[in-house]
Amino acid sequence: MQPAVEFRGISKHFGAVKANTDVNFTIAKGSIHGLVGENGAGKSTLMSILYGYYRADSGDILLDGQVRRIHNSQEAIQLGIGMVHQHFMLVENMTVLDNVMLGSEGGFQLNAQRARVEQELRTICQRYRLDVDPLATIHDLSVGAQQRVEILKQIYRSANILILDEPTAVLTAQETASLFEILRLFKEQGKTIILITHKLQEILDITDTVTVLRGGRVIGAVPTAGTSKEQLANMMVGRPIENNLPRQPYHPGAPVLEVQNLQLLDAQGVKLLADIGFTLHAGEIVAIAGVSGNGQSELMEVLAGMRLPSSGQLAFQGQALPFAGRSNADGLPRTFRELGIAHVPEDRLRDGVIKAFSVMHNTIFGYQDKLKNRWGLLDFKAIAARCAALMQNFDVRPNNHDLRIGLLSGGNQQKVVIAREVLAQPKLMLVGQPTRGVDIGTIESIHTQLLKLRDEGVAILLVSVELEEVRALADRILVMCGGRITGELKIEEFDTTRIGLLMGGEHKS
């Protein structure tokens, strides 16, 4: 059978950075093809070339055996190529229907067109079991439902080749299983799927073939049935990955963070957090497990000074955190940083970096006052030297501190955020989803850094939806559901079934 897509000698450079070099491989029609590699290996760049965002410096792309010059994404869509990005391209205050029609309204008689498209979308949803209401507003939908809207857009636009970039990075296990059922139906229709993911178990579960990139080059392409996670990891990073990282025995120190009867209400009086209470000690990692959207994000925002609690007592190193008498949280995150509370936010693009600024500038945000010279001005020579050392020590790629951070891969952006907070030498580290969307080698590096901090006596509060990450890092586990803590487990009591029940709302007796 003629391949759906063939890459022949594709190369793409951004200045001195070689994103892709002489890339050659084929993707079979009617297959699910995995694409894996470290952050910065060139996966997203290659798919952006296929989708028309970038133009290759050299090489050819063949679709159904014919060489195609794809100048922009509109041409890619016309050729039957669709792409679902890791960060969804949806207008949140518009309906599903409006988002699907945006850019392809089809004339001035919008009411008649809307009625026709609505009916077509309902037919597509039924056929592919997408379970999306075309009249629902995007901001009222779960993350999983928003992703189904993105897939719905591509099917409506007659995509025969569907590219998914880290599609499960923000999904629960149940949403991931639902997505995979949709992809299998898509495949049964004779369509082709290209799946970019760092989760190697998902590669084994859903793909037919997997291609590995490293340093912008193809390392190999293998049938999924004939490979393993260990082999793929070795191909990705060029060395074996350490699964059991060294850590010192668990000897917690003095209390660092004490939370009692924490309550948080939204503007409508709905309880987002209720009766939250726990103590976090020096030299321990406490992980909060739970399905996304059950109060973990709001708890971290309160502890980072990004929002005010409605009531409760919160103390840091024996002193009450300065919430009292405030009408808003303006300036609090800066105060908390000065106290020694560092924060790695769950959403690095929204809260962790400014994409238009350089890597160097992003390494000082929140700590710029500590990097001034005796005249009160930023010492950019010292800042540049500090950034160069940071990039070297944390293996940020490409190693160019003047590059806009928005041009780095998600995993390398995450390294910058974590490095910035680690270098502040905090007493308390708040870490939200530290390895979301990062490769297996970077996961190992981030876990090593967190365990090192723990062994040095730093108190770490970790929020993660990845239970394997919780198992690898935590000394104790708090489980949340519906804005409440439903149970606490020692790491020796780790049991996925028990944790699943607590995540579903069952309280530990």
C-alpha positions in Angstrom: 0.0 0.0 0.0 1.2 3.5 -0.9 2.4 5.4 2.3 0.1 8.2 3.5 3.1 10.4 4.3 6.8 10.1 3.3 9.6 12.4 4.5 12.6 12.5 2.3 15.7 14.3 3.5 13.9 17.0 5.5 16.2 19.5 7.2 15.3 22.6 9.1 17.6 25.1 10.9 16.8 28.1 13.1 20.0 30.1 12.8 22.7 27.9 14.3 20.1 25.5 15.8 19.6 22.3 13.8 16.0 21.3 14.5 15.8 18.5 11.8 18.7 17.0 9.8 18.1 14.7 6.8 14.9 13.1 8.2 13.7 10.1 6.3 10.8 7.8 7.2 7.4 6.7 6.0 3.9 6.5 7.7 1.6 3.8 6.5 -1.9 4.7 5.4 -4.6 3.7 7.9 -2.1 3.2 10.8 -1.4 4.9 14.1 2.3 6.0 14.0 4.1 7.0 17.1 6.8 9.7 17.1 9.0 9.9 20.2 12.2 11.6 21.3 13.7 13.9 23.9 12.4 17.5 24.3 14.1 19.4 21.5 14.6 16.3 19.3 12.7 18.0 16.4 9.3 16.2 16.6 7.1 19.2 16.8 9.2 21.1 14.2 8.8 18.2 11.8 5.1 18.0 12.3 4.9 21.8 12.0 6.5 21.4 8.5 3.9 18.8 7.6 1.2 21.1 8.8 2.5 24.2 6.9 3.6 26.3 9.9 7.3 26.0 8.8 8.9 25.4 5.5 11.8 22.9 5.3 15.2 24.2 4.2 15.6 21.1 2.1 13.9 17.8 1.3 10.5 16.7 0.2 7.2 15.6 1.7 5.1 13.1 -0.3 1.4 12.6 0.4 0.0 9.4 -1.3 3.1 9.2 -3.4 3.0 12.8 -4.7 5.5 15.5 -3.7 3.6 18.4 -2.1 4.8 21.9 -1.3 2.8 23.0 1.7 3.1 26.7 2.2 0.7 27.3 5.1 -1.7 25.5 7.3 -4.7 26.4 5.1 -3.1 24.3 2.3 -2.4 21.5 4.7 -6.1 21.5 5.7 -7.1 21.4 2.1 -4.8 18.4 1.6 -6.6 16.6 4.4 -4.1 17.2 7.2 -5.3 18.1 10.7 -3.4 18.9 13.8 -4.5 18.9 17.5 -2.0 20.9 19.5 -0.9 20.3 23.0 -2.3 23.7 24.0 -5.8 23.8 22.5 -6.6 26.5 19.9 -10.1 27.2 21.2 -12.0 30.5 22.0 -13.2 29.8 25.5 -16.2 32.1 25.5 -17.7 30.7 22.3 -19.7 27.6 21.7 -18.4 24.4 20.2 -20.3 25.1 17.0 -18.8 28.6 16.7 -15.3 27.3 17.3 -15.7 24.6 14.5 -17.1 27.2 12.1 -14.5 29.8 12.8 -12.6 30.5 9.7 -14.9 28.5 7.5 -18.3 30.3 8.0 -19.4 29.7 4.4 -21.1 33.0 3.5 -23.4 35.6 5.0 -26.4 33.4 5.7 -25.0 32.3 9.0 -28.2 31.1 10.6 -28.9 28.6 7.9 -25.2 27.6 7.8 -25.2 27.2 11.6 -28.2 24.9 11.6 -26.6 22.7 8.8 -23.2 22.5 10.6 -24.9 21.7 14.0 -26.6 18.7 12.5 -23.4 17.6 10.8 -21.5 17.8 14.0 -24.1 15.8 15.9 -23.8 13.1 13.2 -20.0 13.1 13.5 -20.2 13.0 17.3 -22.5 9.9 17.1 -20.3 8.2 14.5 -17.1 8.7 16.4 -18.6 8.6 20.0 -17.2 12.0 20.7 -19.9 12.9 23.3 -19.8 16.7 22.7 -22.8 19.1 22.7 -22.3 21.5 19.7 -24.1 24.3 21.7 -22.0 24.0 24.8 -19.6 26.8 25.7 -15.9 25.9 25.7 -15.1 27.2 29.2 -17.9 24.9 30.6 -16.2 21.8 29.2 -13.7 19.5 30.9 -10.2 19.3 29.4 -11.0 15.9 27.9 -14.1 17.4 26.2 -12.2 20.3 24.9 -9.8 17.9 23.2 -12.7 16.1 21.6 -13.8 19.4 20.2 -10.3 19.8 18.6 -10.7 16.3 17.1 -14.3 17.2 16.0 -12.9 20.3 14.2 -10.4 18.1 12.2 -13.0 15.5 11.3 -15.4 18.3 10.1 -12.7 19.6 7.9 -12.3 16.2 6.3 -8.9 15.4 7.8 -7.5 12.0 6.6 -4.2 12.5 8.4 -4.5 13.6 12.1 -1.5 14.8 14.1 -1.8 14.8 17.9 0.9 16.6 19.9 1.0 15.3 23.5 -2.7 14.6 23.5 -2.8 13.0 27.0 -0.6 15.4 28.8 -3.6 16.9 30.7 -6.0 14.0 30.6 -7.1 11.6 33.3 -6.7 7.9 32.8 -10.4 7.6 31.9 -10.2 10.4 29.4 -7.1 8.8 27.9 -8.9 5.5 27.4 -11.8 7.4 25.8 -9.4 9.2 23.4 -7.8 5.9 22.4 -11.2 4.4 21.5 -11.8 7.4 19.3 -8.4 7.0 17.6 -9.1 3.3 16.9 -12.4 4.3 15.3 -10.6 6.9 13.3 -8.1 4.2 12.1 -11.0 1.8 11.2 -12.2 4.5 8.8 -8.9 4.2 6.9 -7.5 7.4 8.3 -3.9 7.9 9.5 -2.8 9.1 12.9 0.5 10.5 14.0 0.9 10.5 17.7 3.6 12.6 19.5 3.9 11.5 23.1 6.5 11.1 25.9 4.5 8.3 27.6 6.1 5.2 26.3 3.4 2.9 27.7 0.9 4.7 25.5 3.1 4.1 22.4 3.0 0.4 23.2 -0.8 0.4 23.8 -2.0 2.3 20.8 0.5 2.6 17.9 1.4 0.2 15.1 4.9 1.6 14.4 7.1 4.1 16.2 9.9 6.4 14.9 12.5 7.7 17.3 14.2 11.1 16.8 17.3 12.2 18.7 19.1 15.5 18.0 16.9 16.2 15.0 17.8 12.9 13.3 16.0 9.6 12.9 17.5 7.0 15.1 15.2 4.2 14.0 11.7 3.1 13.2 10.4 -0.2 14.7 7.1 -2.1 14.8 5.6 -1.4 18.2 4.9 -5.1 18.8 8.6 -5.9 18.6 9.9 -3.2 21.0 9.8 -2.3 24.7 9.8 0.8 26.9 13.4 0.1 27.8 14.5 -0.1 24.2 12.7 3.0 23.2 14.1 5.0 26.1 17.6 3.9 25.2 17.1 4.9 21.6 15.7 8.3 22.7 18.5 9.3 25.1 21.3 7.1 24.0 21.8 5.5 27.4 19.9 3.4 29.9 17.4 5.2 32.1 17.6 4.8 35.9 14.2 3.9 37.3 15.1 3.7 41.0 16.8 6.9 41.9 18.9 7.1 45.0 17.5 8.9 48.0 18.4 9.2 51.7 16.3 7.5 54.4 13.2 9.4 55.4 13.9 11.5 58.5 11.6 14.5 58.5 12.7 17.6 60.3 10.8 20.5 61.9 7.4 21.6 60.5 7.8 24.1 57.6 4.2 24.5 56.5 1.1 24.1 58.7 -2.4 24.3 57.3 -5.5 24.2 59.5 -9.2 24.4 58.5 -8.4 26.0 55.1 -11.6 27.1 53.2 -11.9 28.8 49.8 -15.1 30.1 48.3 -15.5 31.4 44.7 -17.4 34.6 43.9 -20.7 32.7 43.9 -20.0 31.2 47.3 -19.2 27.7 46.0 -16.7 25.8 48.1 -13.5 25.1 46.2 -11.6 24.0 49.3 -13.1 22.7 52.5 -11.5 21.8 55.8 -8.0 21.3 54.4 -5.5 20.5 57.1 -2.0 19.0 57.0 1.6 19.6 58.1 4.7 19.5 55.8 8.1 19.0 57.4 11.6 19.8 56.3 13.2 17.0 54.3 10.1 15.4 53.0 8.0 15.2 49.8 4.3 15.2 50.3 2.4 14.4 47.1 -1.2 15.4 46.5 -2.9 12.8 44.2 -6.3 13.2 42.6 -8.1 13.8 39.3 -7.5 17.2 37.9 -10.0 19.8 39.0 -10.6 18.6 42.5 -9.0 21.6 44.3 -5.3 20.8 43.9 -4.7 23.9 41.7 -6.6 26.2 44.0 -4.6 24.9 47.0 -1.3 25.6 45.3 -2.4 29.1 44.3 -3.3 29.9 47.9 0.0 28.6 49.2 1.9 30.5 46.5 0.1 33.8 47.4 -1.8 34.0 44.1 -5.2 34.1 45.8 -6.6 34.7 49.3 -8.2 32.0 51.4 -11.7 32.5 52.7 -10.7 31.3 56.2 -8.2 29.1 58.0 -4.8 29.2 59.6 -1.6 28.9 57.5 1.8 29.1 59.0 5.3 29.0 57.4 8.2 28.2 59.8 5.9 29.0 62.8 4.8 32.4 61.5 1.4 33.1 60.1 1.4 33.8 56.3 0.5 37.4 55.7 -3.1 37.0 54.4 -4.8 39.0 57.2 -6.3 42.4 56.4 -5.9 42.1 52.6 -8.7 42.6 50.0 -6.6 41.0 47.2 -3.5 39.1 46.5 -1.5 41.8 44.8 2.2 41.6 45.6 1.8 38.4 47.8 3.7 36.0 45.4 6.7 38.3 45.7 6.4 38.4 49.5 6.1 34.6 49.6 9.3 34.3 47.5 11.2 36.6 49.8 10.1 34.3 52.7 11.6 31.3 50.9 8.6 29.8 49.2 9.3 28.8 45.6 6.6 27.8 43.1 6.7 25.7 39.9 3.2 26.3 38.5 1.1 23.6 36.9 0.7 25.7 33.6 4.1 26.9 32.6 2.9 28.9 29.7 0.2 30.8 31.7 2.1 31.3 35.0 5.7 30.1 34.6 7.2 31.9 31.6 6.7 34.8 29.2 7.1 33.4 25.8 8.2 36.6 24.0 11.1 37.1 26.4 14.5 35.5 26.3 15.6 32.5 28.2 17.9 34.7 30.3 15.1 37.1 31.3 12.8 34.1 32.2 15.5 32.8 34.6 15.2 35.9 36.8 11.5 36.6 36.9 10.4 36.8 40.5 14.0 37.2 41.8 15.2 40.2 39.9 15.6 42.3 43.0 18.3 40.0 44.2 20.3 40.4 41.0 20.9 44.2 41.2 24.2 45.9 41.5 25.1 48.5 44.2 23.5 51.2 42.1 20.1 49.4 42.1 20.4 48.3 38.4 20.2 44.8 37.0 23.7 43.4 36.5 23.2 41.8 33.1 26.7 40.6 32.9 26.3 38.6 36.1 22.8 37.5 35.0 24.1 36.2 31.7 26.9 34.2 33.4 24.3 32.8 35.9 22.0 31.9 33.1 24.8 30.1 31.2 25.7 28.0 34.2 22.0 27.2 34.8 21.5 26.1 31.2 24.6 23.9 31.4 23.7 22.4 34.8 20.1 21.7 33.8 20.9 20.6 30.2 18.6 23.2 28.6 18.6 22.8 24.8 19.5 24.7 22.7 22.1 26.3 25.0 21.4 29.9 23.8 20.3 32.3 26.5 19.3 35.0 24.0 16.7 32.7 22.3 13.1 33.5 23.0 11.9 30.9 25.5 8.7 30.4 23.3 11.0 28.7 20.7 12.1 26.1 23.2 10.3 22.8 23.5 7.9 22.4 26.4 10.3 20.2 28.3 13.2 22.7 28.0 10.9 25.5 29.2 10.0 23.3 32.2 13.7 22.9 32.9 14.2 26.7 33.0 11.2 27.2 35.4 12.4 24.5 37.8 16.0 25.7 37.6 14.9 29.3 38.4 13.1 28.1 41.5 15.8 25.7 42.6 18.5 28.4 42.4 16.6 30.5 44.8 17.4 28.0 47.6 13.9 27.8 49.0 12.8 26.4 52.3 9.5 25.3 50.8 9.0 24.2 47.1 5.5 24.0 45.7 5.7 21.9 42.5 2.7 21.4 40.2 2.8 18.7 37.5 6.6 18.9 37.2 6.9 16.4 34.3 3.8 17.2 32.2 4.7 16.9 28.6 8.4 16.2 29.1 10.5 13.3 27.9 11.8 10.3 29.9 15.3 11.6 30.2 14.1 15.0 31.4 11.7 13.2 33.9 14.8 11.4 35.3 16.6 14.8 35.6 13.7 16.6 37.3 13.1 13.7 39.7 16.8 13.7 40.6 16.7 17.5 41.3 13.6 17.2 43.5 15.0 14.3 45.5 18.3 16.2 46.0 16.3 19.1 47.4 14.5 16.8 49.7 17.7 15.2 50.9 19.1 18.7 51.6 16.2 19.5 53.9 13.8 21.3 51.7 10.1 20.7 52.2 8.3 19.9 48.9 4.6 19.8 48.2 4.0 18.0 44.9 0.8 17.9 42.8 0.8 15.2 40.2 -1.8 13.2 38.3 0.8 10.6 37.5 0.7 7.9 40.2 4.0 6.4 39.1 5.5 9.9 39.7 3.9 10.0 43.1 5.3 6.5 43.9 8.8 7.5 42.8 9.0 10.7 44.8 6.6 10.9 47.8 7.2 10.1 51.4 3.5 10.7 52.2 0.5 11.0 49.9 -2.6 13.2 50.4 -5.6 12.3 48.2 -8.1 15.0 47.2 -11.6 14.8 45.8 -14.1 17.6 45.6 -11.9 20.1 47.3 -11.4 17.9 50.4 -8.6 15.6 51.6 -10.2 12.2 51.5 -7.2 10.3 52.9 -3.5 10.2 53.8 -1.2 7.3 53.1 2.5 6.6 53.8 4.4 5.6 50.7 4.7 2.0 52.2 0.9 1.9 51.9 0.9 2.8 48.2 -1.9 1.0 46.4 -3.4 2.1 43.2 -6.8 0.6 43.9 -7.0 2.3 47.3 -5.9 5.6 45.9 -8.4 5.3 43.1 -11.2 4.9 45.7 -10.0 7.9 47.6 -9.8 9.9 44.4 -13.4 8.9 43.8 -14.6 10.4 47.1 -14.3 7.4 49.5 -12.9 8.6 52.8 -10.2 6.7 54.6 -11.4 5.3 57.9 
